[in-house]
Amino acid sequence: AAFGRRVRPDLPADVVKAFGQAGVKVRSTRRWELESLDHPAVKPLIEYKKLYRIWVAHGWSWLQDWVRDGRFRPEFLAGGTVTGRWVTNGGGGLQIPKVIRRAVVADPGWRLVVADADQMEPRVLAAISRDPGLMEVAGRESDLYQSVSDRAFSGDRAQAKLAVLGAVYGQTSGDGLKNLAALRRRFPKAVAYVDDAARAGEEGRLVRTWLGRTCPPAAGAADGTEEAGLPQDDPADAGDRPQEWVPGYASTNARARGRFARNFVVQGSAADWALLLLAALRRTCADMAAELVFFQHDEVIVHCPEEEAETVVAAIRDAAELAGRLTFGTTPVRFPFTTAVVECYADAK
């Protein structure tokens, strides 16, 4: 109706043509471009695209393949990524839209305890780097980024968060470089730790999680024991052929390999911690009716009778502290969780 004729919204060429016939020039149907237009078709188009994505990923075929006996049953792959994080093989278990979370409801008389680790990676960086200042900040259950901002960024929390995540993920240019310099002045051991890992990666050497798990060898290394060997392309062979994208861990590009190594030591150590958290929590739940029913990265969901909910909340907290000691030894770093006891998963966030 908005175009005065039938338009197939799932065909971008049809939508672009319809806008053109209406006197509106548009190059694509990307959301950011549609939102810049003043036309009555924009709102229903954006809503359709949103619902269409949900239908494709979590529609009838998803329901048939992955939901049985009232339970969503994704296939977990333990350590499915190179950093050791878990993934799911089909079903989109780690990317459940909020609209689908409304369908995740506890059994009558039961509750869902949804617990999400707070600012996990910066706390892990504090533990593995043994930086006194960052460990002191991470030893509190308050907002870590705000505490960092009070010490290094004149209270600007947004800049502090960018700096910390930039150090972990390798944003070392532009504003990221300036933020990293400020972070380095206040927390030198933390920044040096990831800088050293990045340098090792650039040189083709292996880096390790705190518990000693190694990253994959550099592309072109002779075997898994060779800790050097980022090969240089032979200019005579390279020619003008297009370069295919490869992940950082497999890249022969030194900077890409460095960014991967920088992140691996933090994210990989966080994955080690998460496994110990799961083990500790499962051991506690073994003596209860409570069931550990879902896990993604640093979030767990426990399904339990209502009367066990507070016990489960305490068990998650205790498991996090035990995992911290087992993984990193005795440090002042705390691993707090934001926890919600709800009947519906969508109400947790």
N, C-alpha and C positions, 0 to 999 in steps of 0.2 A: 504494500500500500504506500510505503514511503517513496517508492520510485514510480508509482503509477502503473507498474507492470510486474509480472512475476520475475524474480531474480533468484538464482541458485546460490545461496550464501556460502556453500562449501566449495565453490569454484571461484578463486580469486579473479580470474580473467573476466568472468561474468559481472562481478561486483565492480571492478574497475571500469568496465564498459558502461555499466548503469550510471555510475557517478559522472562519467564523461558526457553521457547523453543528458544528464541533469545540469550540465554546465560546471561541474566541479572536477578539477584536475587532481588526480591521485595516482601515485605510482605503484602502490601496493596496498594490501589489506592488513598490514601490520598494525597492531593496536595503537602504538604511539602516533602513527600517521592518521589513523581514523579519528583519534581523540582531538586532533587539531582542526577538524572540520566542523562547520556549522551546518548540519543537515539532519533532518529527522530520522534518517536511516542509521545513523551512527550508533545510537544507544541499543536498538534491537540487534544490530550486527555484532556488537561487542558481546552482548549477552549470549547470542547464538554461538559465537566462537568459544566462549567459556563453557557452555553446556555441551557443545560438540566434543571438546577435548575430554571432558569428564565421561561422556558416553563412550568414546573410543577406548579410553584407558580403563574405565570402571563400569562398563555397561553390562549387557546381558551375557556376552561371552566371558567377561571377567567373572561374573557371578557363577556361571556354569563351571568354569575351570578351577576357580580358587576358593569357593565357598562351599563347605559341606557340613551338614548337621549343625547349621547355625554358627559355624566358626570359619573365620578367614584363615586359610592354611597356606601361606607362602612357603616356598622352598628356600630355606636359608643356606647360604654358603659361608661357613665359618672361615674367616681370614680370606675372603674372596677378593680383596684388593691388595695391591703390593704393599700398602702400609699395614695390613693386617686387619683392617676394618671388615665387618661382615657386610654382605650384600644379599639380595634375594634374586633368585633366578626366576623371573616372571612374576606377575601379580602386582608389581609396583608396591611392594610392602614397605619400602622406605620413603615413599612419596604419596601418602594417603591424603587426598584433599579434605579440607575441613567439612565440606558438604557430605562426604562419605563417612567421616568420623561420627556424624550424627547417628549413623546406623549401628555404631559399636556401643552396645548397651549391656550393662551387667545383668546377670541373672537376678530374678526376684530375691530380695534379701541379701544380695551381694553388692560389692562395690568394686570400682576400678581405682587402684592407687597408681597414679601417673606421676612419675618422677623424672625430672630432666636436670642433668648436671649443669651447674652454673659456671659459665666461662671456663670450660674444661681445659682447652689448650693453653691459655696463659698460665693456668695453675700448674699444668704439667711442665711448662717451660721453667717456671720457678723451681720446681722440684729437681729437674735434671741438670739445670745450670748451677744450682746451689748459690744463686745470687742473693746475698743477704737482704737487700732492699726489697726485691720482688718476693722473696719468701715471706718477709714480714707482712707485705700487702696481701699475699695469698693465704696468710694464716688467719685471716678474718673471713667471716661469712657474709660480709657486706659486699657492695658492688666493687669488684676489682678495678674496673676501668675508671670509676670515679676516684678511687684511691690513687691510681697511677696519675690521673690528671691533676690531682691536688699536689703531687710531688714534682711533676715534670712539665705540665702543660697549663699552668695557671688556672686550673679548674675546668678546662675545656675537655669534657668527657669524650666528645666526638673525635677530637684530634688524638686523644690518648688511645681510643679503640683502634683508630686507623694505624697508629704507630705500632701497637702490639701485634695486630694481625699482619701488618706489613712486614714486621720482623720474621713472623712465622711463615708467611707465604711468599716473601721475596719481592715486595713492592719497594724497590730501592731506587726509584727515579722520581723526579718532580717533587711534589709535596711529600711523597713517601720518604725521600732521601732526607729532607729537612726534619720530618718527624722522627726518623730513625736516629738522627744525630742527637736530638733531644733525649730520646730514650736511652741512647748509649751513655750519655753523660750521667744519667741518674741510675741506670741499671746495667753497668758495663759487662758484668759476667754473663748476664742473660743474652745480651746481643752478641757477645763474643762467641757464645756457644753455638748459636745458629749460623753465625758468620763462618766459624771454623768448619761446620758441616757443609755449608755451601762451597767453601773452598775445596774441601775434599771431593765433593761431587764434581766440581769443575775439572779437577785433576784426574778424574776417572777412578778414584778410590771408593771403597765401600764405607758406608756409615752404618751405625747400629742404634737400635733402641736402647733404653736404659737397661733392659734385661738381656741385651746382647743379640737380639735378632737382627740379621743384616738385610740391607736393601738388595735388590737384584744387581748383578754385575753390570758394568757399563756395556753398551752396545759394542760388539766387536772384540770383547775380551776373549782370550783363548779358552778359558774354562772358568768355572765358578769360583776357583780359588785365586784367580788373578785379580789383584786389587788395583790394577792400572790398565789403561788401554782404551782411551777414547781415540779411535782412529781418525786420522785426518783424511778427508776425501782427496783422491788423486785428481788434480785439476784436469788432467788429460782425459779422465773417465767421466768427469762430471758433465761436461758439455752444457747444454742449455735445458736439460731435462727438468721437468717440474719436480719439486721436492714434496714428497708425501708427508702428511702430519704423522708424527709418532709421539707417544707419551713421554713425559720428561725422564722417567727412569730408563727408557730405552734409547734416548736421544744421543746422537753423536755431537750435538750442540752443547758446548761446555756450559753456557749460561742456563739453558733449560735443565741440564743435569744438576747444576748447582741449586736451582730453585727447588727441584724435587728433593734433593738431599736435605736442604734446609728444613723443609716441611716434614720429611720422613722421620727425623729424630724426635719431633714433637708428636705428630699424629700417630706414628707407630708406637711410641711409648704410651700414648693415651689408649690405643687399642689393647695393649698389654694390660693396662690397669682395668679396662672394661671387662676383660675376660676373667680376671680375678674377682671383680665385683660380682659378676654373674655366678661364679662358683660359690662365693660366700653367701649370696642371697638364696641360691637353690638349696644350699645346705640348711639354712634357717627354715625355709618353707617346707622342707621335707617332714618336719614335725607338726605342720599345720595343715589346715584345709586349703590355704592360699596356694595359688598357682601362678608361676611366672609365665605370662602368656605372650609377651611381645618385647622385642629389644631392637633398638636402632642407634648405633653409634654411642651415644651417652644418655639415652632415654630408656627406661624400663616401664612396663605396665604389669602390675600384679592384680589378678582377679581373686577376690577374697570375700568371705562372709563379712557383713557389716561390723560385727563385733571384733573382728581381727584387724580392722583397718589401721588403728593406731599402732598396733604391734608391728604391722608391716612397714609403716612409715619409719618407726624406730629401727627396724631391721635393715632397711635400705640405707639409712644414715650410718649404722654400724658397719655394714658391708663396705661402704665407700671408704670409711676410715681404715678398715682392715686392709682393703686393696691398696690403699695409699702406702701403708707401712710395708706390705709385702713387696710392692713394686719398687718403691723409691727409698726404702729404709726410713729411719727416724728423721723427719723434717717438721718444721712448723706449718707446712702447707696443709690446708683443709680442702676437702672436696664436697662442698655443700650441694644440696639438691633443692630445686623448687618442686614441691610436691602438692598434688591435689587429689582429694578423695571425692570421686564423682560417680554418678550412675551412667553418664554418657561421656564418651571420649572427647567429643567436641566441646564439652564444658570445661575441660582441663586447661585450655589456653585461650 
